[in-house]
Amino acid sequence: MRLPNGLTVIHQYLPASPVVVADVWVRAGAIAEPNEWAGMAHFLEHMIFKGSERLQTGWFDELIESRGGATNAATSHDYAHFFLTAAAPYLEETLPHLADILLRPSLPEAEFEREREVVLEELRACYDDPDWIGFQALSELIYQCHPYGRSVLGYEELLRFLTPQQMRCFHQTHYQPENMTVAIVGGVEEAPALELVQSAFSNFKVRSQCPPWTVEAEPPLVEVRRQQLHLPNLELARLTLAWVGPGVECLHDAFGLDLLAAILASGRSSRLVRELREEKGLVLDIGCDFSLQRDSSLFTLSAWLEPQLLETVEAILCDRLLEVQTQPIAPAELARAQRLLCNDYTFSTETASQLAGLYGYYETLAQAELAATYPWQIQQFSAQALQQLASRYLSPEHYGVTILKPC
């Protein structure tokens, strides 16, 4: 439901659950940052936990831990979210304080400077991870207009110059009720949960306005974009092919690409794993992934292999994608992938935490109600419909490719 101030509240009562999860989602991810403020959304995630105008630094964490609860947060391009898990009787005591640090963070200058170094160290650590380097390079190759190409963590040369006042401006622009969803799932009934949310999430700061920023649509790929990086301490090469897929405006197509990813490389009996790893031994491992994003999603094929096999494996992958477009998918193969995804969905909705996250995620990107339709929609796809989706989105002639090689 939507409250009079614009805040969205999602509630599910689990009478058998002794715990409750409160998950607060904000449409204030990295794509909301002006270019010169890259990294601000993630930095703010850190600073939220430094206290509010009423709560001193460290007091909130101490409160949650003393009640046996847990709290954490995450930031992506499309959102930031903050969640706490507590025994159901403690929600009334803990949620108002989570709301307080979210709505009225103090952002003290001394803590800002200390946490800047923590954020910078987190960024530096990522540059020791070849898979992170490869994925970031691939994102920049694929998204040359859209801010999905920027690192969520930002860049050291920009993070060094961010100020508390700029962060306050970003916070007061985006941490407003119409941008927020509060999901409450667990052993608390609806009436007290709604009353608690209405009371806790009422004291928003006066709205501010960030410097102008634009989110430019990414044009279709009309070529093969290729890059190669040489990294030290890399034993195997990495080969990643990528395509831009639909965003939430074409959610049915997105679900279909999820199904195609399962058919291609999910499990030992999937097409590419069976052929390239189990039978031919051309790769140490191979995977396929579809990452749903609000504006334009990302479909990737990734292989770990010996450098001398890169050209051979890339050619095979392109050939197999063409086969998906021109040859019918066997009924047993389609049924296996559908069963796999529906089972994964079932296993991912077993706990209060999983449910709160699922509802908040879908409401932030689209509508929470759509989360429940996923298994039904997966079961509706025919082999012919998947062929058409592959032809529309997975061209073997238009894609991005990033190769990582040992130095």
LUMVOMAR-340397 format. One record per residue (C-alpha): x, y, z; residue number from 1. Coordinates in Angstrom, 3 decimals. Each point is the difference from the previous one (the first is absolute). Layout:
BEGIN
@c1=X	c2=Y	c3=Z	pos=NUM
...
//
This chain:
BEGIN
@c1=0.000	c2=0.000	c3=0.000	pos=1
@c1=0.997	c2=3.640	c3=-0.490	pos=2
@c1=-0.128	c2=2.351	c3=2.974	pos=3
@c1=-1.260	c2=3.603	c3=-0.356	pos=4
@c1=3.598	c2=1.307	c3=-0.058	pos=5
@c1=0.857	c2=-2.246	c3=-2.986	pos=6
@c1=1.881	c2=-2.744	c3=1.879	pos=7
@c1=-0.738	c2=-3.550	c3=-1.213	pos=8
@c1=-0.483	c2=-2.682	c3=2.670	pos=9
@c1=-0.066	c2=-3.755	c3=-0.675	pos=10
@c1=-0.974	c2=-2.361	c3=2.801	pos=11
@c1=-0.283	c2=-3.751	c3=0.351	pos=12
@c1=-0.892	c2=-1.654	c3=3.272	pos=13
@c1=1.734	c2=-3.336	c3=0.664	pos=14
@c1=-1.686	c2=-1.218	c3=3.192	pos=15
@c1=2.431	c2=-2.902	c3=0.467	pos=16
@c1=3.052	c2=2.248	c3=-0.211	pos=17
@c1=1.599	c2=1.253	c3=3.247	pos=18
@c1=1.948	c2=2.660	c3=-1.899	pos=19
@c1=-0.853	c2=2.970	c3=-2.174	pos=20
@c1=1.952	c2=1.635	c3=-2.796	pos=21
@c1=-0.263	c2=3.667	c3=-0.907	pos=22
@c1=1.545	c2=0.750	c3=-3.401	pos=23
@c1=0.049	c2=3.623	c3=-1.168	pos=24
@c1=0.613	c2=0.576	c3=-3.720	pos=25
@c1=0.896	c2=3.375	c3=-1.491	pos=26
@c1=0.143	c2=0.977	c3=-3.675	pos=27
@c1=3.350	c2=1.630	c3=0.619	pos=28
@c1=2.591	c2=-2.225	c3=-1.627	pos=29
@c1=3.004	c2=0.960	c3=-2.071	pos=30
@c1=-2.037	c2=1.080	c3=-3.045	pos=31
@c1=-1.466	c2=2.825	c3=2.114	pos=32
@c1=3.434	c2=1.608	c3=0.413	pos=33
@c1=1.234	c2=2.915	c3=-2.085	pos=34
@c1=3.123	c2=-1.130	c3=-1.867	pos=35
@c1=2.320	c2=2.027	c3=2.207	pos=36
@c1=-1.527	c2=-1.624	c3=3.113	pos=37
@c1=0.626	c2=-3.604	c3=-1.086	pos=38
@c1=0.149	c2=-2.248	c3=3.064	pos=39
@c1=-2.245	c2=2.251	c3=2.107	pos=40
@c1=-2.848	c2=-2.518	c3=0.415	pos=41
@c1=2.308	c2=-2.700	c3=1.355	pos=42
@c1=1.905	c2=2.475	c3=2.191	pos=43
@c1=-3.324	c2=1.194	c3=1.452	pos=44
@c1=-0.920	c2=-3.612	c3=0.783	pos=45
@c1=3.079	c2=-0.105	c3=2.257	pos=46
@c1=-0.743	c2=3.365	c3=1.584	pos=47
@c1=-3.627	c2=-0.823	c3=0.840	pos=48
@c1=1.270	c2=-2.278	c3=2.779	pos=49
@c1=2.042	c2=2.808	c3=1.572	pos=50
@c1=-3.042	c2=1.230	c3=1.870	pos=51
@c1=-2.678	c2=2.654	c3=-0.209	pos=52
@c1=-0.686	c2=3.372	c3=1.530	pos=53
@c1=-1.263	c2=-1.922	c3=3.068	pos=54
@c1=2.163	c2=-3.152	c3=-0.028	pos=55
@c1=3.742	c2=0.099	c3=0.562	pos=56
@c1=2.383	c2=-1.958	c3=-2.216	pos=57
@c1=-0.042	c2=-3.681	c3=0.923	pos=58
@c1=-3.159	c2=0.157	c3=2.104	pos=59
@c1=-2.267	c2=-1.556	c3=-2.655	pos=60
@c1=2.313	c2=-2.992	c3=-0.576	pos=61
@c1=0.296	c2=-0.519	c3=3.757	pos=62
@c1=-3.788	c2=0.051	c3=0.401	pos=63
@c1=-0.600	c2=-2.581	c3=-2.741	pos=64
@c1=2.749	c2=-2.329	c3=1.239	pos=65
@c1=-1.153	c2=0.244	c3=3.614	pos=66
@c1=-3.446	c2=-1.200	c3=-1.102	pos=67
@c1=1.472	c2=-2.958	c3=-1.897	pos=68
@c1=-0.817	c2=1.523	c3=-3.365	pos=69
@c1=1.974	c2=0.703	c3=-3.150	pos=70
@c1=0.087	c2=2.848	c3=-2.476	pos=71
@c1=1.728	c2=0.679	c3=-3.299	pos=72
@c1=-0.337	c2=1.863	c3=-3.286	pos=73
@c1=0.866	c2=-0.182	c3=-3.697	pos=74
@c1=0.175	c2=2.378	c3=-2.939	pos=75
@c1=-0.398	c2=-0.712	c3=-3.714	pos=76
@c1=-0.506	c2=2.147	c3=-3.054	pos=77
@c1=-3.794	c2=0.034	c3=0.452	pos=78
@c1=-0.426	c2=0.135	c3=3.776	pos=79
@c1=1.371	c2=0.029	c3=3.509	pos=80
@c1=-1.627	c2=-2.107	c3=2.692	pos=81
@c1=0.360	c2=-0.316	c3=3.754	pos=82
@c1=-1.332	c2=-2.920	c3=1.991	pos=83
@c1=-0.229	c2=-1.241	c3=3.541	pos=84
@c1=-0.983	c2=-3.358	c3=1.450	pos=85
@c1=-1.240	c2=-0.205	c3=3.572	pos=86
@c1=-2.189	c2=-2.082	c3=2.258	pos=87
@c1=-3.568	c2=1.100	c3=-0.675	pos=88
@c1=-0.513	c2=1.669	c3=3.423	pos=89
@c1=2.992	c2=2.280	c3=-0.644	pos=90
@c1=-1.247	c2=1.528	c3=-3.277	pos=91
@c1=-1.769	c2=2.799	c3=1.866	pos=92
@c1=3.269	c2=0.877	c3=1.700	pos=93
@c1=2.365	c2=-0.300	c3=-2.989	pos=94
@c1=-1.871	c2=1.169	c3=-3.117	pos=95
@c1=-0.433	c2=3.625	c3=1.136	pos=96
@c1=3.762	c2=0.292	c3=0.404	pos=97
@c1=0.641	c2=-1.462	c3=-3.463	pos=98
@c1=-2.458	c2=2.553	c3=-1.382	pos=99
@c1=1.749	c2=2.766	c3=1.941	pos=100
@c1=3.459	c2=-0.665	c3=-1.448	pos=101
@c1=-1.498	c2=-0.383	c3=-3.491	pos=102
@c1=-2.096	c2=3.149	c3=0.041	pos=103
@c1=2.214	c2=2.307	c3=2.063	pos=104
@c1=3.648	c2=-1.149	c3=-0.130	pos=105
@c1=2.406	c2=2.401	c3=1.655	pos=106
@c1=2.906	c2=-0.598	c3=-2.429	pos=107
@c1=2.591	c2=1.367	c3=2.459	pos=108
@c1=3.089	c2=1.424	c3=-1.668	pos=109
@c1=2.563	c2=-1.967	c3=2.028	pos=110
@c1=-1.795	c2=-3.281	c3=-0.710	pos=111
@c1=-0.341	c2=1.015	c3=-3.653	pos=112
@c1=3.775	c2=0.253	c3=-0.376	pos=113
@c1=0.602	c2=-3.294	c3=1.834	pos=114
@c1=-2.600	c2=-1.852	c3=-2.036	pos=115
@c1=1.341	c2=1.434	c3=-3.250	pos=116
@c1=3.187	c2=-1.978	c3=0.636	pos=117
@c1=-2.044	c2=-3.152	c3=0.672	pos=118
@c1=-1.832	c2=0.441	c3=-3.297	pos=119
@c1=3.255	c2=0.635	c3=-1.860	pos=120
@c1=1.554	c2=-3.116	c3=1.519	pos=121
@c1=-3.028	c2=-2.041	c3=-1.099	pos=122
@c1=0.470	c2=1.337	c3=-3.516	pos=123
@c1=3.734	c2=-0.803	c3=0.001	pos=124
@c1=-0.710	c2=-3.541	c3=1.177	pos=125
@c1=-2.223	c2=-0.545	c3=-3.027	pos=126
@c1=2.949	c2=0.698	c3=-2.283	pos=127
@c1=1.619	c2=-3.135	c3=1.422	pos=128
@c1=-2.929	c2=-2.050	c3=-1.302	pos=129
@c1=0.393	c2=-0.854	c3=-3.704	pos=130
@c1=-3.662	c2=-0.937	c3=-0.359	pos=131
@c1=-1.092	c2=3.419	c3=1.340	pos=132
@c1=2.444	c2=1.714	c3=-2.363	pos=133
@c1=-1.325	c2=-2.023	c3=-2.908	pos=134
@c1=-3.647	c2=0.674	c3=0.793	pos=135
@c1=0.580	c2=3.726	c3=0.447	pos=136
@c1=1.909	c2=0.172	c3=-3.269	pos=137
@c1=-2.822	c2=-1.886	c3=-1.706	pos=138
@c1=-2.617	c2=2.374	c3=1.458	pos=139
@c1=1.885	c2=3.003	c3=-1.321	pos=140
@c1=0.288	c2=-1.677	c3=-3.401	pos=141
@c1=-3.714	c2=-0.824	c3=-0.206	pos=142
@c1=-1.468	c2=3.122	c3=1.620	pos=143
@c1=1.751	c2=2.872	c3=-1.737	pos=144
@c1=-2.883	c2=2.467	c3=0.537	pos=145
@c1=-2.023	c2=-1.287	c3=2.965	pos=146
@c1=1.418	c2=0.376	c3=3.553	pos=147
@c1=-0.213	c2=-3.791	c3=0.417	pos=148
@c1=3.510	c2=0.150	c3=-1.397	pos=149
@c1=1.270	c2=1.846	c3=3.092	pos=150
@c1=1.293	c2=-1.822	c3=3.042	pos=151
@c1=-2.455	c2=0.011	c3=2.922	pos=152
@c1=3.030	c2=0.519	c3=2.248	pos=153
@c1=1.034	c2=3.121	c3=-1.881	pos=154
@c1=3.536	c2=1.103	c3=-0.872	pos=155
@c1=2.774	c2=1.107	c3=2.325	pos=156
@c1=0.664	c2=3.262	c3=-1.823	pos=157
@c1=-3.657	c2=1.020	c3=0.538	pos=158
@c1=-0.561	c2=-1.497	c3=3.458	pos=159
@c1=2.919	c2=2.060	c3=1.320	pos=160
@c1=-1.936	c2=3.221	c3=-0.650	pos=161
@c1=-3.516	c2=-0.887	c3=1.176	pos=162
@c1=-1.195	c2=2.138	c3=2.910	pos=163
@c1=-2.517	c2=-0.495	c3=2.823	pos=164
@c1=-2.087	c2=2.844	c3=-1.418	pos=165
@c1=-0.230	c2=-1.733	c3=-3.387	pos=166
@c1=-1.034	c2=-3.209	c3=1.779	pos=167
@c1=-2.703	c2=1.860	c3=1.930	pos=168
@c1=-1.271	c2=1.363	c3=-3.305	pos=169
@c1=-0.067	c2=-3.493	c3=-1.555	pos=170
@c1=-1.751	c2=-1.421	c3=3.056	pos=171
@c1=-2.649	c2=2.718	c3=0.197	pos=172
@c1=-0.689	c2=-0.335	c3=-3.726	pos=173
@c1=-0.539	c2=-3.764	c3=-0.096	pos=174
@c1=-0.809	c2=-1.223	c3=3.524	pos=175
@c1=-3.565	c2=1.225	c3=-0.304	pos=176
@c1=-3.169	c2=-2.034	c3=0.582	pos=177
@c1=-1.004	c2=-0.432	c3=-3.649	pos=178
@c1=3.393	c2=-1.643	c3=-0.647	pos=179
@c1=-0.208	c2=-2.453	c3=2.916	pos=180
@c1=-1.575	c2=-3.402	c3=0.668	pos=181
@c1=-0.147	c2=-1.591	c3=3.441	pos=182
@c1=-0.542	c2=-3.779	c3=-0.043	pos=183
@c1=-0.958	c2=-1.599	c3=3.333	pos=184
@c1=-0.137	c2=-3.809	c3=0.005	pos=185
@c1=-0.199	c2=-2.320	c3=2.992	pos=186
@c1=-1.750	c2=-0.485	c3=3.294	pos=187
@c1=-1.684	c2=3.405	c3=0.306	pos=188
@c1=-3.611	c2=0.520	c3=-1.037	pos=189
@c1=-1.039	c2=2.608	c3=-2.542	pos=190
@c1=-1.648	c2=2.633	c3=2.195	pos=191
@c1=2.879	c2=0.515	c3=2.464	pos=192
@c1=2.546	c2=-0.214	c3=-2.824	pos=193
@c1=-1.724	c2=2.741	c3=-2.013	pos=194
@c1=-0.463	c2=2.171	c3=3.066	pos=195
@c1=3.693	c2=-0.350	c3=0.817	pos=196
@c1=1.107	c2=0.862	c3=-3.549	pos=197
@c1=-2.305	c2=3.016	c3=-0.182	pos=198
@c1=1.418	c2=1.323	c3=3.233	pos=199
@c1=3.664	c2=-0.752	c3=-0.705	pos=200
@c1=0.096	c2=1.183	c3=-3.637	pos=201
@c1=-1.602	c2=3.410	c3=0.380	pos=202
@c1=2.810	c2=2.438	c3=0.718	pos=203
@c1=1.682	c2=0.418	c3=-3.390	pos=204
@c1=2.506	c2=2.767	c3=-0.635	pos=205
@c1=-0.886	c2=2.985	c3=-2.138	pos=206
@c1=0.433	c2=-0.954	c3=-3.637	pos=207
@c1=3.147	c2=1.168	c3=-1.747	pos=208
@c1=1.041	c2=-0.192	c3=-3.635	pos=209
@c1=3.200	c2=-1.570	c3=-1.344	pos=210
@c1=1.860	c2=1.555	c3=-2.896	pos=211
@c1=-1.614	c2=-0.993	c3=-3.320	pos=212
@c1=0.725	c2=-3.521	c3=-1.189	pos=213
@c1=-1.274	c2=-2.047	c3=-2.904	pos=214
@c1=-0.522	c2=-3.696	c3=-0.598	pos=215
@c1=0.595	c2=-0.524	c3=-3.689	pos=216
@c1=-1.486	c2=-3.068	c3=-1.689	pos=217
@c1=2.562	c2=-2.489	c3=-1.268	pos=218
@c1=-0.288	c2=-0.460	c3=-3.780	pos=219
@c1=-0.059	c2=-3.543	c3=-1.406	pos=220
@c1=3.273	c2=-1.779	c3=-0.684	pos=221
@c1=0.628	c2=-0.072	c3=-3.748	pos=222
@c1=3.502	c2=-1.481	c3=0.031	pos=223
@c1=2.359	c2=-2.252	c3=1.895	pos=224
@c1=1.730	c2=2.115	c3=2.639	pos=225
@c1=3.181	c2=-1.641	c3=1.185	pos=226
@c1=2.576	c2=0.670	c3=2.700	pos=227
@c1=2.863	c2=-1.977	c3=1.490	pos=228
@c1=1.684	c2=0.532	c3=3.370	pos=229
@c1=3.216	c2=-1.580	c3=1.294	pos=230
@c1=0.033	c2=-0.537	c3=3.752	pos=231
@c1=2.712	c2=-1.310	c3=2.331	pos=232
@c1=-0.548	c2=-3.095	c3=2.167	pos=233
@c1=-2.659	c2=-1.334	c3=-2.353	pos=234
@c1=0.297	c2=-3.726	c3=-0.620	pos=235
@c1=-2.870	c2=-0.461	c3=-2.461	pos=236
@c1=-1.411	c2=2.304	c3=-2.638	pos=237
@c1=-3.530	c2=1.386	c3=0.339	pos=238
@c1=-2.319	c2=0.387	c3=-2.963	pos=239
@c1=-3.262	c2=1.936	c3=0.454	pos=240
@c1=-2.529	c2=0.765	c3=-2.720	pos=241
@c1=-2.815	c2=2.442	c3=0.769	pos=242
@c1=-3.229	c2=1.310	c3=-1.475	pos=243
@c1=-2.335	c2=2.793	c3=1.104	pos=244
@c1=-3.429	c2=-1.343	c3=0.883	pos=245
@c1=-3.340	c2=1.595	c3=0.851	pos=246
@c1=-0.700	c2=1.888	c3=3.188	pos=247
@c1=-3.099	c2=-0.255	c3=2.162	pos=248
@c1=-2.180	c2=1.514	c3=-2.719	pos=249
@c1=0.254	c2=-3.401	c3=-1.768	pos=250
@c1=-0.009	c2=-2.241	c3=3.050	pos=251
@c1=-1.454	c2=-2.995	c3=-1.815	pos=252
@c1=2.920	c2=0.063	c3=-2.460	pos=253
@c1=2.387	c2=0.290	c3=2.953	pos=254
@c1=-1.461	c2=-3.132	c3=1.584	pos=255
@c1=0.468	c2=-1.789	c3=-3.323	pos=256
@c1=3.668	c2=0.946	c3=-0.127	pos=257
@c1=0.347	c2=-1.365	c3=3.525	pos=258
@c1=-1.343	c2=-3.284	c3=-1.359	pos=259
@c1=2.395	c2=0.062	c3=-2.965	pos=260
@c1=2.911	c2=0.516	c3=2.395	pos=261
@c1=-1.057	c2=-3.136	c3=1.897	pos=262
@c1=-0.258	c2=-2.004	c3=-3.217	pos=263
@c1=3.433	c2=1.083	c3=-1.173	pos=264
@c1=2.144	c2=-0.368	c3=3.125	pos=265
@c1=-1.714	c2=-0.846	c3=3.274	pos=266
@c1=1.044	c2=-3.373	c3=1.360	pos=267
@c1=2.027	c2=-2.888	c3=-1.393	pos=268
@c1=-2.722	c2=-1.087	c3=-2.427	pos=269
@c1=-0.432	c2=3.458	c3=-1.562	pos=270
@c1=1.168	c2=0.437	c3=-3.585	pos=271
@c1=3.252	c2=1.874	c3=0.356	pos=272
@c1=1.164	c2=-1.593	c3=3.240	pos=273
@c1=-0.572	c2=-3.476	c3=-1.389	pos=274
@c1=1.726	c2=0.657	c3=-3.325	pos=275
@c1=2.851	c2=2.346	c3=0.863	pos=276
@c1=0.919	c2=-1.212	c3=3.484	pos=277
@c1=-1.217	c2=-3.566	c3=0.438	pos=278
@c1=0.473	c2=-1.409	c3=-3.523	pos=279
@c1=2.681	c2=2.062	c3=-1.757	pos=280
@c1=1.916	c2=1.366	c3=2.988	pos=281
@c1=0.471	c2=3.377	c3=-1.687	pos=282
@c1=-0.831	c2=2.022	c3=3.119	pos=283
@c1=0.568	c2=-0.438	c3=3.693	pos=284
@c1=-3.427	c2=1.509	c3=0.607	pos=285
@c1=-2.693	c2=1.950	c3=-1.822	pos=286
@c1=-3.035	c2=1.927	c3=1.152	pos=287
@c1=-2.838	c2=2.082	c3=-1.372	pos=288
@c1=-1.772	c2=2.771	c3=1.875	pos=289
@c1=-2.821	c2=2.447	c3=-0.547	pos=290
@c1=0.099	c2=3.055	c3=2.302	pos=291
@c1=-3.280	c2=1.884	c3=0.068	pos=292
@c1=0.394	c2=3.777	c3=0.202	pos=293
@c1=-2.547	c2=2.786	c3=-0.130	pos=294
@c1=0.996	c2=1.527	c3=-3.333	pos=295
@c1=2.014	c2=-2.548	c3=-1.973	pos=296
@c1=1.063	c2=-3.379	c3=1.310	pos=297
@c1=3.139	c2=-2.031	c3=-0.633	pos=298
@c1=0.278	c2=-3.534	c3=-1.419	pos=299
@c1=3.451	c2=-1.578	c3=0.318	pos=300
@c1=1.814	c2=-3.199	c3=-0.958	pos=301
@c1=3.243	c2=-0.506	c3=1.948	pos=302
@c1=2.657	c2=-2.695	c3=-0.334	pos=303
@c1=3.234	c2=-0.829	c3=1.840	pos=304
@c1=2.494	c2=-1.612	c3=-2.350	pos=305
@c1=3.558	c2=-0.263	c3=-1.303	pos=306
@c1=1.034	c2=3.069	c3=-2.034	pos=307
@c1=0.678	c2=-1.987	c3=-3.167	pos=308
@c1=-3.648	c2=-1.119	c3=-0.102	pos=309
@c1=-1.577	c2=3.461	c3=0.111	pos=310
@c1=-0.672	c2=0.341	c3=-3.723	pos=311
@c1=-1.332	c2=-3.545	c3=-0.309	pos=312
@c1=-2.402	c2=0.319	c3=2.921	pos=313
@c1=-1.309	c2=3.416	c3=-1.080	pos=314
@c1=-0.794	c2=-1.400	c3=-3.450	pos=315
@c1=-1.832	c2=-2.972	c3=1.553	pos=316
@c1=-2.038	c2=2.289	c3=2.264	pos=317
@c1=-1.119	c2=2.117	c3=-2.942	pos=318
@c1=-0.878	c2=-3.131	c3=-1.962	pos=319
@c1=-2.058	c2=-1.407	c3=2.880	pos=320
@c1=-1.913	c2=3.259	c3=0.334	pos=321
@c1=-0.861	c2=-0.228	c3=-3.677	pos=322
@c1=-1.233	c2=-3.558	c3=0.589	pos=323
@c1=-2.319	c2=1.210	c3=2.754	pos=324
@c1=-1.522	c2=2.433	c3=-2.493	pos=325
@c1=-0.408	c2=-2.465	c3=-2.857	pos=326
@c1=-0.607	c2=-3.415	c3=1.592	pos=327
@c1=-2.917	c2=-0.848	c3=2.337	pos=328
@c1=0.788	c2=-0.590	c3=3.657	pos=329
@c1=-0.883	c2=-3.555	c3=0.989	pos=330
@c1=-3.049	c2=-0.305	c3=2.302	pos=331
@c1=2.016	c2=-1.855	c3=2.660	pos=332
@c1=2.710	c2=2.684	c3=-0.048	pos=333
@c1=-2.533	c2=2.795	c3=0.346	pos=334
@c1=-1.839	c2=-1.805	c3=2.803	pos=335
@c1=3.270	c2=-0.558	c3=1.889	pos=336
@c1=0.894	c2=3.712	c3=-0.110	pos=337
@c1=-3.516	c2=1.036	c3=1.010	pos=338
@c1=0.056	c2=-2.420	c3=2.918	pos=339
@c1=3.432	c2=1.249	c3=1.073	pos=340
@c1=-1.042	c2=3.676	c3=0.068	pos=341
@c1=-3.325	c2=-0.689	c3=1.721	pos=342
@c1=1.770	c2=-2.062	c3=2.658	pos=343
@c1=2.597	c2=2.737	c3=0.485	pos=344
@c1=-2.832	c2=2.490	c3=0.459	pos=345
@c1=-1.639	c2=-2.224	c3=2.608	pos=346
@c1=3.257	c2=-0.443	c3=1.906	pos=347
@c1=0.588	c2=3.772	c3=-0.078	pos=348
@c1=-3.331	c2=0.818	c3=1.668	pos=349
@c1=0.290	c2=-2.165	c3=3.111	pos=350
@c1=1.044	c2=2.599	c3=2.581	pos=351
@c1=-1.258	c2=3.372	c3=1.142	pos=352
@c1=3.244	c2=1.596	c3=-1.180	pos=353
@c1=-0.307	c2=-1.474	c3=-3.492	pos=354
@c1=-3.630	c2=1.062	c3=-0.337	pos=355
@c1=0.619	c2=3.560	c3=1.200	pos=356
@c1=2.899	c2=0.330	c3=-2.421	pos=357
@c1=-2.023	c2=-1.395	c3=-2.900	pos=358
@c1=-2.936	c2=2.344	c3=0.577	pos=359
@c1=2.191	c2=3.053	c3=0.496	pos=360
@c1=2.096	c2=-0.766	c3=-3.067	pos=361
@c1=-2.982	c2=-0.383	c3=-2.326	pos=362
@c1=-1.805	c2=3.032	c3=1.407	pos=363
@c1=3.113	c2=2.127	c3=-0.482	pos=364
@c1=0.513	c2=-1.107	c3=-3.592	pos=365
@c1=-3.613	c2=-0.558	c3=-1.043	pos=366
@c1=-2.876	c2=-1.290	c3=2.177	pos=367
@c1=0.162	c2=-2.392	c3=2.935	pos=368
@c1=-2.961	c2=-2.018	c3=-1.291	pos=369
@c1=2.045	c2=-1.101	c3=-3.021	pos=370
@c1=2.332	c2=-2.009	c3=2.246	pos=371
@c1=-2.712	c2=-2.598	c3=0.568	pos=372
@c1=-0.553	c2=-0.495	c3=-3.744	pos=373
@c1=3.552	c2=-1.202	c3=-0.724	pos=374
@c1=-0.612	c2=-3.798	c3=0.176	pos=375
@c1=-3.221	c2=0.276	c3=-2.015	pos=376
@c1=1.651	c2=2.105	c3=-2.695	pos=377
@c1=2.981	c2=-2.354	c3=-0.242	pos=378
@c1=-2.374	c2=-2.913	c3=-0.594	pos=379
@c1=-1.765	c2=1.827	c3=-2.859	pos=380
@c1=2.991	c2=0.205	c3=-2.344	pos=381
@c1=-0.005	c2=-2.214	c3=-3.052	pos=382
@c1=3.051	c2=-1.089	c3=-1.959	pos=383
@c1=-1.070	c2=2.266	c3=-2.858	pos=384
@c1=-0.334	c2=3.030	c3=2.282	pos=385
@c1=3.512	c2=-0.576	c3=1.342	pos=386
@c1=1.378	c2=-0.242	c3=-3.544	pos=387
@c1=-1.546	c2=3.382	c3=-0.754	pos=388
@c1=1.495	c2=1.524	c3=3.152	pos=389
@c1=3.447	c2=-1.347	c3=-0.847	pos=390
@c1=-0.268	c2=1.469	c3=-3.495	pos=391
@c1=-1.085	c2=3.366	c3=1.390	pos=392
@c1=2.593	c2=0.407	c3=2.744	pos=393
@c1=2.921	c2=-2.446	c3=-0.430	pos=394
@c1=1.543	c2=0.680	c3=-3.366	pos=395
@c1=3.239	c2=-1.935	c3=-0.691	pos=396
@c1=1.080	c2=2.979	c3=-2.105	pos=397
@c1=-0.690	c2=2.852	c3=2.456	pos=398
@c1=1.419	c2=-0.385	c3=3.514	pos=399
@c1=2.716	c2=1.163	c3=2.360	pos=400
@c1=2.925	c2=-2.204	c3=0.945	pos=401
@c1=2.549	c2=0.445	c3=2.760	pos=402
@c1=3.049	c2=-2.266	c3=0.217	pos=403
@c1=2.292	c2=-0.203	c3=2.996	pos=404
@c1=3.395	c2=-1.599	c3=-0.594	pos=405
@c1=2.927	c2=-0.735	c3=2.291	pos=406
@c1=2.922	c2=2.401	c3=-0.427	pos=407
//
